[in-house]
Amino acid sequence: MVDWLLEADQPSVRYLTLRDVLGRPESDPDVREAKRAIPLEGWAADLLARRAPDGWWHSEKSLYTPKYISTHWNLLVLADLGVTRATPAIRRSCELWMTRFALRGGGVGGNSKGTGHHCVVGNMTAALARMGYADDPRIRRSLEWLVETAHPRGGWSCWGGGRQLDSWEGLAAFAAVPRSKWTAAMRRCADAAAEFFLERELHRQGARYAPWFRFHYPIHYYYDLLVGLDLLTSLGHSDDRRLGFAMDQLRRKRRPDGRWNLDALHPDVVGPIARFHRDHPAARPTPLALEEVGRPSKMITLRALRVLARADGTN
């Protein structure tokens, strides 16, 4: 199964499999060669080919809309694929992104008035940290903002409706920055947020919500069980028994050939939003697809094996 992920056609998947599943160090020659090829071949190269010379995708006017094909969303995916600011084109796009989404007080993820929104601050902070900006003062300030806006009992709310499992992006930002760089306040905030997810076993909040049980990529700002598992195991909670339900679901969804399917693309929603999209097709976002729904997925399989490698060392 791992051999499928190590194929040369997708150097992003090969690099992340060598590093995160097989535990190879960054100094390993195979890891270095795969990383060098990321912006040159495969999905990352395809996304970079659509980039305008000035650093944006689709529209210079808005880096956020249309969803999910404009600059914000492409950069989130490129961060997932292992692209870093070592690529000059990405460095220019990241600077444009941070300038246009400046957070009042010096961080990232703000709107035109500098007001932060949790999912944007969290997503940008996580992506930029993975792209090589973890020591940038703007990332530091964004982490402080996430501490300041967290619920006192742990977790965040995107829309002011109370703490939500859907509001995972802030915790993802902390997971992207080495724990050694956290302040004491950041440690308390991240640990309390992790406990919020663990208390709910990654799924117990309100009525059963079907999209949480489907695996997606790209993730954007949506949540599902694999998002929760990848996040909580990356933060060192692999042996917590409260992950048991989600781990069972992960193993049940594995195909006989050892791979996992891509279950759906976002927007994958039910309820009023789904009805709105049905009744107003012009307002429906455009999916950003790397792989085919219902087929074996390298991205889902990579993330699933990464979780299992952290949990019990198996693949």
VEXFI-73557 format. One record per residue (C-alpha): residue number from 1; residue in three letters; x, y, z. Coordinates in nm, 2 decimals, padded with zeros to 4 digits, always signed. Example, Ala and Ser with C-alpha at 12.3 -4.5 7.8 and 13.67 -1.06 7.14 Angstrom:
BEGIN
> vomi_zanu_x_y_z
> 1_ala_+01.23_-00.45_+00.78
> 2_ser_+01.37_-00.11_+00.71
//
This chain:
BEGIN
> vomi_zanu_x_y_z
> 1_met_+00.00_+00.00_+00.00
> 2_val_+00.28_+00.24_+00.09
> 3_asp_+00.44_+00.17_-00.25
> 4_trp_+00.13_+00.33_-00.42
> 5_leu_+00.19_+00.65_-00.22
> 6_leu_+00.56_+00.64_-00.30
> 7_glu_+00.50_+00.66_-00.68
> 8_ala_+00.69_+00.94_-00.85
> 9_asp_+00.38_+01.09_-01.02
> 10_gln_+00.28_+01.29_-00.70
> 11_pro_+00.60_+01.40_-00.53
> 12_ser_+00.39_+01.58_-00.26
> 13_val_+00.24_+01.25_-00.15
> 14_arg_+00.57_+01.07_-00.18
> 15_tyr_+00.75_+01.33_+00.04
> 16_leu_+00.48_+01.33_+00.31
> 17_thr_+00.46_+00.95_+00.31
> 18_leu_+00.84_+00.92_+00.35
> 19_arg_+00.84_+01.18_+00.63
> 20_asp_+00.51_+01.12_+00.82
> 21_val_+00.43_+00.76_+00.76
> 22_leu_+00.78_+00.60_+00.73
> 23_gly_+00.95_+00.84_+00.96
> 24_arg_+01.24_+00.94_+00.74
> 25_pro_+01.42_+01.26_+00.83
> 26_glu_+01.44_+01.57_+00.62
> 27_ser_+01.80_+01.49_+00.55
> 28_asp_+01.73_+01.16_+00.39
> 29_pro_+01.82_+01.17_+00.01
> 30_asp_+01.48_+01.03_-00.10
> 31_val_+01.30_+01.29_+00.12
> 32_arg_+01.51_+01.57_-00.02
> 33_glu_+01.46_+01.46_-00.38
> 34_ala_+01.08_+01.43_-00.34
> 35_lys_+01.06_+01.77_-00.17
> 36_arg_+01.26_+01.93_-00.45
> 37_ala_+01.02_+01.79_-00.71
> 38_ile_+00.70_+01.91_-00.54
> 39_pro_+00.66_+02.24_-00.72
> 40_leu_+00.77_+02.09_-01.05
> 41_glu_+00.54_+01.79_-01.09
> 42_gly_+00.20_+01.67_-00.99
> 43_trp_-00.08_+01.85_-00.82
> 44_ala_+00.13_+02.13_-00.68
> 45_ala_+00.28_+02.21_-01.02
> 46_asp_-00.07_+02.21_-01.17
> 47_leu_-00.19_+02.46_-00.92
> 48_leu_+00.11_+02.68_-00.96
> 49_ala_+00.06_+02.68_-01.34
> 50_arg_-00.28_+02.85_-01.29
> 51_arg_-00.12_+03.13_-01.08
> 52_ala_-00.11_+03.48_-01.23
> 53_pro_+00.24_+03.64_-01.25
> 54_asp_+00.14_+03.89_-00.98
> 55_gly_+00.08_+03.61_-00.73
> 56_trp_-00.30_+03.56_-00.73
> 57_trp_-00.54_+03.29_-00.86
> 58_his_-00.85_+03.36_-01.06
> 59_ser_-00.91_+03.72_-00.95
> 60_glu_-00.68_+04.00_-00.83
> 61_lys_-00.98_+04.18_-00.69
> 62_ser_-01.07_+03.92_-00.43
> 63_leu_-00.83_+03.67_-00.29
> 64_tyr_-01.11_+03.49_-00.10
> 65_thr_-01.39_+03.46_-00.36
> 66_pro_-01.50_+03.28_-00.56
> 67_lys_-01.48_+02.98_-00.34
> 68_tyr_-01.29_+02.75_-00.38
> 69_ile_-01.07_+02.85_-00.67
> 70_ser_-00.93_+03.19_-00.57
> 71_thr_-00.60_+03.26_-00.40
> 72_his_-00.69_+03.18_-00.04
> 73_trp_-00.80_+02.83_-00.12
> 74_asn_-00.51_+02.74_-00.35
> 75_leu_-00.26_+02.85_-00.10
> 76_leu_-00.42_+02.63_+00.17
> 77_val_-00.39_+02.33_-00.06
> 78_leu_-00.04_+02.41_-00.16
> 79_ala_+00.06_+02.42_+00.21
> 80_asp_-00.09_+02.08_+00.25
> 81_leu_+00.11_+01.95_-00.04
> 82_gly_+00.44_+02.06_+00.11
> 83_val_+00.51_+02.37_-00.09
> 84_thr_+00.71_+02.63_+00.10
> 85_arg_+00.84_+02.98_+00.07
> 86_ala_+01.16_+02.84_-00.07
> 87_thr_+00.97_+02.85_-00.40
> 88_pro_+01.00_+03.22_-00.51
> 89_ala_+00.65_+03.22_-00.66
> 90_ile_+00.50_+03.10_-00.34
> 91_arg_+00.69_+03.35_-00.13
> 92_arg_+00.55_+03.63_-00.34
> 93_ser_+00.19_+03.49_-00.32
> 94_cys_+00.23_+03.45_+00.06
> 95_glu_+00.34_+03.81_+00.10
> 96_leu_+00.04_+03.93_-00.10
> 97_trp_-00.19_+03.70_+00.10
> 98_met_-00.06_+03.83_+00.43
> 99_thr_-00.08_+04.19_+00.32
> 100_arg_-00.43_+04.17_+00.19
> 101_phe_-00.55_+03.97_+00.49
> 102_ala_-00.37_+04.17_+00.76
> 103_leu_-00.51_+04.13_+01.11
> 104_arg_-00.54_+04.45_+01.32
> 105_gly_-00.24_+04.44_+01.56
> 106_gly_-00.01_+04.27_+01.32
> 107_gly_-00.14_+03.91_+01.25
> 108_val_-00.30_+03.75_+00.95
> 109_gly_-00.66_+03.65_+00.87
> 110_gly_-00.83_+03.99_+00.89
> 111_asn_-01.09_+04.13_+00.67
> 112_ser_-01.07_+04.47_+00.49
> 113_lys_-01.10_+04.64_+00.83
> 114_gly_-00.85_+04.42_+01.00
> 115_thr_-01.11_+04.23_+01.19
> 116_gly_-01.02_+03.86_+01.24
> 117_his_-01.25_+03.57_+01.18
> 118_his_-01.16_+03.24_+01.35
> 119_cys_-01.15_+03.01_+01.05
> 120_val_-00.95_+03.25_+00.84
> 121_val_-00.70_+03.33_+01.11
> 122_gly_-00.66_+02.96_+01.20
> 123_asn_-00.63_+02.84_+00.85
> 124_met_-00.38_+03.11_+00.74
> 125_thr_-00.17_+03.07_+01.05
> 126_ala_-00.15_+02.69_+01.01
> 127_ala_-00.07_+02.71_+00.63
> 128_leu_+00.19_+02.98_+00.66
> 129_ala_+00.36_+02.81_+00.95
> 130_arg_+00.39_+02.50_+00.74
> 131_met_+00.52_+02.71_+00.45
> 132_gly_+00.81_+02.83_+00.66
> 133_tyr_+00.68_+03.13_+00.84
> 134_ala_+00.65_+02.99_+01.19
> 135_asp_+00.90_+03.24_+01.33
> 136_asp_+00.74_+03.54_+01.15
> 137_pro_+00.60_+03.80_+01.40
> 138_arg_+00.27_+03.80_+01.21
> 139_ile_+00.23_+03.43_+01.29
> 140_arg_+00.32_+03.49_+01.65
> 141_arg_+00.06_+03.76_+01.67
> 142_ser_-00.21_+03.54_+01.51
> 143_leu_-00.15_+03.27_+01.77
> 144_glu_-00.19_+03.53_+02.04
> 145_trp_-00.52_+03.64_+01.88
> 146_leu_-00.64_+03.28_+01.89
> 147_val_-00.56_+03.26_+02.26
> 148_glu_-00.74_+03.59_+02.32
> 149_thr_-01.05_+03.48_+02.14
> 150_ala_-01.08_+03.12_+02.26
> 151_his_-01.36_+03.01_+02.49
> 152_pro_-01.24_+03.01_+02.86
> 153_arg_-01.33_+02.64_+02.88
> 154_gly_-01.15_+02.55_+02.55
> 155_gly_-01.23_+02.57_+02.19
> 156_trp_-01.37_+02.84_+01.96
> 157_ser_-01.68_+02.94_+01.78
> 158_cys_-01.69_+03.06_+01.42
> 159_trp_-02.03_+03.21_+01.43
> 160_gly_-02.10_+03.30_+01.79
> 161_gly_-02.32_+03.00_+01.86
> 162_gly_-02.10_+02.85_+02.13
> 163_arg_-01.80_+02.61_+02.11
> 164_gln_-01.81_+02.39_+01.80
> 165_leu_-01.63_+02.09_+01.67
> 166_asp_-01.65_+02.26_+01.33
> 167_ser_-01.42_+02.53_+01.48
> 168_trp_-01.10_+02.32_+01.46
> 169_glu_-00.88_+02.57_+01.26
> 170_gly_-00.74_+02.74_+01.57
> 171_leu_-00.61_+02.42_+01.71
> 172_ala_-00.47_+02.33_+01.37
> 173_ala_-00.27_+02.66_+01.39
> 174_phe_-00.11_+02.55_+01.71
> 175_ala_-00.04_+02.20_+01.57
> 176_ala_+00.16_+02.36_+01.28
> 177_val_+00.40_+02.54_+01.52
> 178_pro_+00.65_+02.35_+01.73
> 179_arg_+00.53_+02.32_+02.09
> 180_ser_+00.87_+02.46_+02.20
> 181_lys_+00.77_+02.79_+02.05
> 182_trp_+00.44_+02.81_+02.24
> 183_thr_+00.40_+03.04_+02.54
> 184_ala_+00.25_+02.91_+02.86
> 185_ala_-00.08_+03.08_+02.76
> 186_met_-00.07_+02.91_+02.42
> 187_arg_-00.01_+02.57_+02.59
> 188_arg_-00.31_+02.62_+02.82
> 189_cys_-00.53_+02.73_+02.52
> 190_ala_-00.43_+02.44_+02.29
> 191_asp_-00.46_+02.18_+02.57
> 192_ala_-00.80_+02.30_+02.67
> 193_ala_-00.91_+02.30_+02.30
> 194_ala_-00.78_+01.95_+02.25
> 195_glu_-00.98_+01.84_+02.56
> 196_phe_-01.29_+01.99_+02.42
> 197_phe_-01.26_+01.76_+02.12
> 198_leu_-01.17_+01.46_+02.32
> 199_glu_-01.46_+01.50_+02.56
> 200_arg_-01.69_+01.48_+02.26
> 201_glu_-01.50_+01.18_+02.10
> 202_leu_-01.46_+01.39_+01.79
> 203_his_-01.83_+01.36_+01.69
> 204_arg_-02.07_+01.39_+01.98
> 205_gln_-02.23_+01.73_+01.94
> 206_gly_-02.60_+01.76_+01.85
> 207_ala_-02.77_+01.53_+01.60
> 208_arg_-02.56_+01.30_+01.38
> 209_tyr_-02.43_+01.51_+01.09
> 210_ala_-02.36_+01.30_+00.79
> 211_pro_-02.08_+01.50_+00.63
> 212_trp_-01.87_+01.45_+00.95
> 213_phe_-01.86_+01.08_+00.86
> 214_arg_-01.74_+01.13_+00.50
> 215_phe_-01.37_+01.19_+00.42
> 216_his_-01.29_+01.49_+00.20
> 217_tyr_-01.00_+01.66_+00.04
> 218_pro_-00.94_+01.96_+00.01
> 219_ile_-01.07_+02.03_+00.36
> 220_his_-01.10_+02.41_+00.34
> 221_tyr_-01.27_+02.51_+00.66
> 222_tyr_-01.49_+02.20_+00.70
> 223_tyr_-01.47_+01.92_+00.96
> 224_asp_-01.49_+01.55_+00.95
> 225_leu_-01.37_+01.26_+01.16
> 226_leu_-01.04_+01.23_+00.97
> 227_val_-00.98_+01.60_+01.02
> 228_gly_-01.02_+01.54_+01.40
> 229_leu_-00.80_+01.23_+01.41
> 230_asp_-00.52_+01.39_+01.21
> 231_leu_-00.53_+01.70_+01.43
> 232_leu_-00.55_+01.52_+01.77
> 233_thr_-00.29_+01.26_+01.69
> 234_ser_-00.05_+01.53_+01.56
> 235_leu_-00.09_+01.70_+01.90
> 236_gly_+00.02_+01.39_+02.09
> 237_his_-00.31_+01.24_+02.19
> 238_ser_-00.28_+00.92_+01.99
> 239_asp_-00.32_+00.69_+02.29
> 240_asp_-00.63_+00.87_+02.43
> 241_arg_-00.91_+00.61_+02.45
> 242_arg_-01.16_+00.88_+02.36
> 243_leu_-01.04_+00.85_+02.00
> 244_gly_-01.16_+00.50_+01.99
> 245_phe_-01.49_+00.56_+01.81
> 246_ala_-01.33_+00.77_+01.54
> 247_met_-01.04_+00.52_+01.50
> 248_asp_-01.30_+00.24_+01.45
> 249_gln_-01.47_+00.44_+01.18
> 250_leu_-01.14_+00.50_+01.01
> 251_arg_-01.05_+00.13_+01.00
> 252_arg_-01.40_+00.03_+00.88
> 253_lys_-01.37_+00.26_+00.59
> 254_arg_-01.05_+00.10_+00.47
> 255_arg_-01.09_-00.09_+00.14
> 256_pro_-00.99_-00.45_+00.10
> 257_asp_-00.68_-00.33_-00.10
> 258_gly_-00.57_-00.12_+00.20
> 259_arg_-00.66_+00.22_+00.05
> 260_trp_-00.93_+00.47_+00.14
> 261_asn_-01.17_+00.64_-00.10
> 262_leu_-01.24_+01.01_-00.14
> 263_asp_-01.60_+01.02_-00.02
> 264_ala_-01.70_+01.37_-00.12
> 265_leu_-01.58_+01.71_-00.23
> 266_his_-01.68_+02.03_-00.05
> 267_pro_-01.92_+02.19_-00.03
> 268_asp_-02.07_+01.88_+00.12
> 269_val_-02.35_+02.01_+00.34
> 270_val_-02.70_+01.92_+00.44
> 271_gly_-02.99_+02.12_+00.57
> 272_pro_-03.07_+02.49_+00.49
> 273_ile_-02.74_+02.55_+00.32
> 274_ala_-02.78_+02.25_+00.09
> 275_arg_-03.13_+02.37_+00.00
> 276_phe_-03.00_+02.72_-00.08
> 277_his_-02.73_+02.57_-00.31
> 278_arg_-03.00_+02.37_-00.48
> 279_asp_-03.23_+02.66_-00.53
> 280_his_-02.95_+02.91_-00.63
> 281_pro_-02.70_+02.72_-00.84
> 282_ala_-02.52_+03.04_-00.94
> 283_ala_-02.42_+03.09_-00.58
> 284_arg_-02.28_+02.74_-00.53
> 285_pro_-01.91_+02.73_-00.48
> 286_thr_-01.68_+02.57_-00.73
> 287_pro_-01.51_+02.26_-00.59
> 288_leu_-01.13_+02.25_-00.60
> 289_ala_-01.07_+01.88_-00.69
> 290_leu_-00.75_+01.69_-00.70
> 291_glu_-00.90_+01.34_-00.72
> 292_glu_-01.22_+01.17_-00.82
> 293_val_-01.50_+01.11_-00.57
> 294_gly_-01.58_+00.74_-00.50
> 295_arg_-01.23_+00.63_-00.61
> 296_pro_-00.92_+00.54_-00.41
> 297_ser_-00.75_+00.86_-00.29
> 298_lys_-00.38_+00.92_-00.23
> 299_met_-00.46_+01.22_-00.01
> 300_ile_-00.71_+01.04_+00.21
> 301_thr_-00.49_+00.73_+00.23
> 302_leu_-00.19_+00.93_+00.32
> 303_arg_-00.38_+01.11_+00.60
> 304_ala_-00.53_+00.79_+00.72
> 305_leu_-00.19_+00.61_+00.73
> 306_arg_-00.04_+00.91_+00.91
> 307_val_-00.30_+00.88_+01.18
> 308_leu_-00.24_+00.50_+01.22
> 309_ala_+00.14_+00.55_+01.22
> 310_arg_+00.10_+00.79_+01.51
> 311_ala_-00.15_+00.57_+01.69
> 312_asp_+00.00_+00.23_+01.67
> 313_gly_+00.28_+00.23_+01.42
> 314_thr_+00.09_+00.02_+01.16
> 315_asn_+00.02_+00.08_+00.80
//
